[in-house]
């Protein structure tokens, strides 16, 4: 159970960081 909770938290953090990176890439694309 404990490791499952840690795993889900890490996955959520990775997903949020991916969303931020995608937003930044979209901004850079439109700034060109």
Secondary structure by P-SEA (a helix, b strand, c coil): caaaaaaaaaaaaaaaaaaaaaaaaaaaaaac
